[in-house]
């Protein structure tokens, strides 16, 4: 189990893109995260 940022980055660095995608989906489900569109900048 990773205990700090460096270990997390090392763990993520050793994962495949598919594994990262599955992790992100599981993270969103566990913490009830939804992606919202970023607001557009107003001209002027």
Secondary structure, DSSP 4 states (H G I P E B T S, - for coil): ---SHHHHHHHHHTS-HHHHHHHHHHHHHHHT----PPPPPPP-
